[in-house]
Amino acid sequence: MTPNESNTTLKENRKTNTDPVRPVANFPPPIWDDRLLSLTVDYLELEAYAKAIDEPKEELRRLIINVNMDSNAKLCLINSVYRLGLRYMFREEIECQLDKLFKELNMEDHY
């Protein structure tokens, strides 16, 4: 083999090594096409669910800001709200009530 022939062979090998290997895009059709097109959304039902969620949410908000509740019961309630992962809904109310409880307990310690 002449040096010229070996150079062309090397060049050809380099070309095949640098060409990207692309996978075949032969995917099966998605199973959700027909089902999503035939899906109907009842917005009145969704609004009813949203209202049903709002009622207990407001009741819990009233419980958190209730001034007549015992401090131990309020702390247990706040702890339960934290553990349930609902803190983000009542962040301001909880912080306000914890500040009030802290001030009450701090004032009681001084007397």
Beta strands, then each sheet from edge to edge (+ up, - down):
end
